Amino acid sequence: WANSHSWSSEPRPGQKQLQSAIFTMEPYADHPERFDTWKQVLCTDGLTGRCYWEVRWKGTVRIGLTYRGIRRQGESDECCIGGNDQSWALSCSPQSFTAWHNNTPTAVKPLEKTNSNMLGVYLDWSAGTVSFYLLLRRASIPKNTHLHTFQATFTEPLYAAFGFEQTQVLEDESSLVSLIQVE
């Protein structure tokens, strides 16, 4: 068995669609591009240039970017987004945020207490930055709070990556990642 995902749409004002990754246990043959232990997925298109997207999450998840060649087989942290020198991630939970690169955690504190579960991710590939913003919606007025910026020299396209913490079980439906396509 391996992790699989399906997509569903739920349009909202100002958004084209909402896509959700839903993990279930499904029988699949082994494949070298599939994560065999970590519950993670990568988007299929590599990113260069300037890109921005928004993510809504529930539970404890990692949201980030990785090179396509990230190791995918095994239980080591090298296979986890943010656990190696090929990926950059923000771990999000209801209690905290932690930035991860090369298996080094950096605690991130939002400027104010919030119940927001939405992030904005901004990649400027040529400048070598990946920035994460907490998105607050109050009375229909958006307010973004900068959480963390990674600085690096990118050498190949990056792939958006989403993962659930290793301690969660597949049957637990308490974690969810949704991509929100913005115009």
BAFI-740855 format. One line per 2 residues: number of its first residue (from 1); for each residue x negated, y, z negated of N, C-alpha, C. Coordinates in steps of 0.001 Angstrom, whole numbers. Each point is the difference from the previous one (the first is absolute). Example, Ala and Ser with C-alpha at 12.3 -4.5 7.8 and 13.67 -1.06 7.14 Angstrom:
! residues 2
1) -13190,-5690,-7800,890,1190,0,-900,1200,0 | 350,1050,720,-820,1190,-60,770,1090,-730
***
This chain:
! residues 183
1) -826,-1174,0,826,1174,0,-870,1237,0 | 570,1085,356,-715,1283,-3,1009,1117,-173
3) -516,1203,-166,884,1155,-132,529,397,1365 | 1246,361,60,561,502,1248,735,1293,-305
5) 417,685,1031,750,1229,-236,1049,179,1077 | 1032,732,-373,1026,368,969,264,1483,-169
7) 666,576,971,211,1444,-5,1483,308,44 | 410,1030,-720,1389,440,50,33,1510,162
9) 1060,500,598,122,1440,227,1087,589,-874 | -239,1197,-479,961,730,-813,-248,1487,258
11) 580,570,1063,-272,1402,338,409,954,-1113 | -788,1064,-159,295,1067,-947,-138,1320,730
13) 623,1061,-489,-123,1296,672,-1464,405,155 | -377,402,1211,-1368,431,275,-975,-1142,211
15) 486,-1230,-20,-865,-1156,183,565,-874,1102 | -898,-593,761,458,-869,1075,447,-1350,-530
17) -778,-580,-913,382,-1291,-543,-802,-292,-1251 | 468,-959,-764,-682,-464,-1192,-336,-1458,238
19) -1249,-368,-199,-404,-1378,223,-492,-588,-1310 | 390,-1227,-289,-366,-641,-1258,-722,-1300,262
21) -1067,-234,-752,-684,-1286,51,574,-867,-1107 | 530,-1142,361,599,-898,-966,-774,-1310,53
23) -552,-423,-1137,-813,-1200,-36,832,-1193,-430 | -147,-1089,720,677,-1240,-337,-972,-1149,213
25) 335,-1153,-543,-828,-1181,230,488,-673,1269 | -884,-125,977,332,-618,1275,-1135,-940,394
27) 308,-1127,636,-1072,-890,450,-655,545,1274 | -1299,176,-41,-763,454,1159,-1308,-767,53
29) -468,-259,1195,-1322,-611,153,-1056,1022,-408 | -1155,-489,-440,-1091,908,-350,-396,827,1205
31) -362,1254,-256,-434,901,1063,-1040,932,-603 | -1135,227,672,-1075,801,-597,359,1462,-249
33) 1036,535,650,369,1396,-220,1056,167,-1090 | 422,-1083,-607,1000,59,-1060,-714,-24,-1351
35) 435,831,-930,-520,-64,-1363,546,-1278,-624 | -896,-865,-470,485,-1282,-508,306,23,-1495
37) -488,1000,-718,246,69,-1440,645,1316,-405 | -576,1103,430,524,1320,-357,1271,279,791
39) 984,575,-667,1273,325,646,-128,1377,650 | -475,23,1247,-288,1245,703,381,-122,1465
41) 304,1143,614,235,65,1439,-717,1220,555 | -410,-102,1267,-594,1121,725,921,369,1143
43) 34,1287,333,710,419,1205,-793,-468,1215 | 658,-125,1134,-656,-540,1185,-808,1025,776
45) 311,1285,-142,-695,1034,770,-1092,659,-821 | -1211,79,594,-1104,700,-638,198,1502,103
47) -460,725,-1013,190,1447,-62,-1333,730,94 | -36,1035,820,-1100,957,57,654,1373,112
49) -781,1038,-94,586,1335,75,668,371,-1304 | 1026,856,104,751,434,-1181,1355,-692,-18
51) 308,-635,-1116,1255,-742,-135,588,256,-1381 | 1321,59,-66,695,173,-1268,1203,-933,-27
53) 229,-631,-1140,1204,-797,-182,408,39,-1463 | 1248,-380,-233,546,-15,-1349,422,-1414,-366
55) -153,-301,-1284,277,-1334,-511,830,124,-1274 | 993,-845,-115,757,-130,-1243,-350,-1374,-559
57) -197,-88,-1306,-341,-1283,-590,827,-256,-1247 | 25,-1274,-389,651,-437,-1229,-899,-1070,-608
59) -184,26,-1293,-844,-993,-662,-1451,440,-15 | -918,-944,194,-1436,282,28,-545,-411,1357
61) -494,976,742,-464,-249,1366,-1313,731,255 | -689,-398,1073,-1162,734,507,344,506,1393
63) -330,1256,229,255,640,1286,-1327,564,464 | -416,-328,1220,-1300,500,433,-294,-243,1453
65) -1288,30,304,-502,-185,1359,-1197,-935,-38 | -184,-753,1081,-1125,-920,69,-472,-149,1438
67) -1243,-413,146,-467,-432,1314,633,-1352,293 | 136,-325,1261,630,-1256,410,-759,-1223,-524
69) -1312,130,-152,-831,-1141,-388,-5,-335,-1478 | 923,556,-785,46,-334,-1425,81,-1517,-171
71) -741,-516,-970,37,-1440,-272,1404,-373,-477 | 526,-1110,500,1392,-368,-302,150,-1365,-655
73) -1055,-766,-24,90,-1354,-540,-696,-61,-1357 | 715,-455,-1012,-577,-155,-1330,654,891,-1032
75) -413,-230,-1247,593,710,-1127,-829,1179,-469 | -1174,216,567,-880,1051,-514,575,1385,278
77) -484,976,-769,428,1382,181,-394,548,1367 | -969,-626,663,-400,416,1347,1172,-67,984
79) 999,-819,-312,1167,-163,873,1117,988,-324 | -152,758,-1060,1047,918,-455,-254,1402,540
81) 1044,673,478,-205,1376,465,-467,854,-1178 | -1106,722,242,-645,779,-1049,-1059,-783,-753
83) -77,-1293,226,-947,-853,-717,-1316,-203,717 | -251,768,1059,-1207,-176,807,-376,1336,633
85) -1104,5,761,-451,1254,620,679,278,1338 | 976,-826,374,716,165,1264,1415,545,-185
87) 394,303,-1239,1383,425,-229,92,1011,-1136 | 1077,778,47,285,1075,-951,1468,-124,-374
89) 307,-4,-1301,1388,-239,-404,356,771,-1259 | 1291,234,-143,555,563,-1224,946,-1044,-579
91) -284,-437,-1220,883,-914,-705,1057,838,-710 | 1263,-339,229,1118,775,-537,854,-893,-890
93) 310,487,-1181,926,-697,-887,860,1058,-681 | 1057,-406,-668,821,1000,-688,-772,765,-1083
95) -1094,-584,-513,-749,633,-1080,-1230,778,455 | -594,-349,1155,-1286,614,338,-331,-126,1481
97) -1038,756,385,-597,-92,1329,-1493,-248,-193 | -579,-862,849,-1439,-245,-34,-505,-64,1426
99) -1038,782,299,-630,-40,1320,-1055,-1105,-16 | -88,-762,1117,-944,-1119,94,-804,78,1289
101) -1314,-140,-120,-891,-193,1150,-1208,-774,-499 | -414,-1027,771,-1160,-828,-344,150,-597,-1406
103) 1220,-379,-333,366,-606,-1281,-293,907,-1198 | -50,1307,245,-217,975,-1066,1282,797,-226
105) 574,-99,-1209,1234,740,-277,-281,1426,-458 | 871,908,404,-26,1378,-478,1411,342,-460
107) 145,273,-1297,1325,350,-528,447,1320,609 | 1260,62,385,573,1193,614,1155,456,-875
109) -14,1266,-356,1079,531,-830,771,1046,779 | 1311,-204,204,780,1049,647,34,1242,-890
111) 171,1147,621,-14,1253,-742,1186,143,-935 | 1072,-717,270,1183,91,-850,651,-1368,-97
113) 742,-206,-1072,715,-1264,-153,1154,-22,997 | 118,-1126,688,1031,-94,1023,489,-1431,113
115) 1168,-154,526,533,-1326,284,-47,-292,1490 | -772,769,749,-53,-183,1447,-656,-1327,356
117) 539,-642,1002,-590,-1231,517,-288,148,1494 | -349,1224,407,-310,260,1407,-1382,616,124
119) -751,-480,1005,-1339,510,283,-74,499,1422 | -808,1019,212,-417,406,1327,-1453,-406,158
121) -358,-564,1139,-1383,-405,273,-461,760,1231 | -1136,692,-122,-533,786,1114,-1409,-479,316
123) -185,-455,1227,-1310,-430,492,-522,1039,977 | -1206,486,-246,-728,810,983,-1265,-791,313
125) 90,-843,1018,-1045,-966,313,-1327,692,286 | -9,1041,863,-1281,646,337,-617,728,-1184
127) 823,543,-897,-534,665,-1194,-376,-1015,-1081 | 447,-1251,168,-333,-1047,-964,771,91,-1302
129) 1262,417,74,788,105,-1235,1311,-778,83 | 369,-567,-1127,1316,-606,-207,532,617,-1283
131) 1145,676,92,579,686,-1159,1372,-569,-318 | 290,-67,-1283,1283,-491,-488,702,1121,-759
133) 1293,155,267,806,1045,-629,1244,-622,-611 | 328,408,-1206,1255,-394,-613,1068,936,533
135) 1088,-553,522,1064,802,598,1148,143,-984 | 326,1226,-303,1097,288,-916,1106,681,774
137) 1219,-441,-187,1147,608,663,927,541,-1076 | 68,1308,-105,893,626,-975,905,970,734
139) 1273,-210,-143,993,875,640,-319,182,1476 | -364,-1099,646,-313,-23,1436,-1229,827,369
141) -789,428,-983,-1225,749,284,-1184,-935,-229 | -765,-297,1055,-1137,-898,-189,-1153,690,-732
143) -657,-741,-864,-1195,486,-686,-998,-1144,-14 | -1190,247,498,-1022,-1029,61,-1086,289,-1030
145) -400,-1025,-737,-1065,121,-982,-1160,-878,441 | -1176,595,194,-1178,-759,415,-411,-951,-1119
147) -192,-1277,342,-428,-995,-976,-1480,-329,133 | -447,-293,1233,-1387,-429,184,-383,111,1471
149) -1271,309,247,-556,-26,1353,-1273,-831,-5 | -77,-947,928,-1230,-750,241,-774,715,1091
151) -1322,34,-120,-873,564,1032,-909,-1124,482 | -78,-191,1318,-822,-1068,570,-378,378,1423
153) -884,-776,600,-291,117,1424,611,-1228,658 | 1108,186,696,683,-1124,630,-693,-359,1303
155) -147,-1292,249,-732,-471,1178,861,-780,980 | 1235,-270,-368,920,-726,878,1427,345,-410
157) 987,-359,817,1389,316,-356,385,-602,-1351 | 909,677,-674,512,-457,-1290,1428,-507,169
159) 382,-952,-841,1330,-599,43,696,249,-1333 | 1207,538,66,773,171,-1229,223,-1375,-615
161) -148,-70,-1325,85,-1281,-702,862,164,-1248 | 731,-1051,-310,910,22,-1140,-117,-1323,-727
163) -95,55,-1323,-149,-1235,-758,692,60,-1342 | 291,-1182,-504,588,-151,-1320,-1075,-536,-922
165) 25,414,-1250,-1031,-426,-939,1,-1511,-138 | -1166,-555,-220,-216,-1442,-43,807,-677,-1097
167) 329,698,-1063,688,-619,-1129,1477,-261,265 | 550,572,1054,1426,-191,265,232,-1286,790
169) 1141,-605,-209,347,-1210,727,898,359,1172 | -45,-835,1037,778,292,1203,1496,73,-261
171) 488,-780,-932,1434,-3,-256,456,1274,-705 | -935,763,-547,342,1233,-714,320,1085,1014
173) 1249,446,14,410,1013,965,-114,1406,-573 | -810,166,-1055,-86,1306,-632,-960,938,719
175) -738,-470,1000,-922,864,739,427,111,1452 | -117,1215,529,436,277,1360,-814,1162,544
177) -346,-55,1273,-657,1112,693,850,348,1212 | 331,1272,149,778,466,1149,-749,1120,694
179) -128,-101,1313,-600,1067,799,1105,916,486 | -226,1292,-112,979,969,464,-609,736,1176
181) 580,-155,1162,-508,686,1185,452,1451,-34 | -950,918,-16,325,1426,-46,-188,607,1375
183) 699,1088,236,-102,661,1302,-992,1132,-47
***
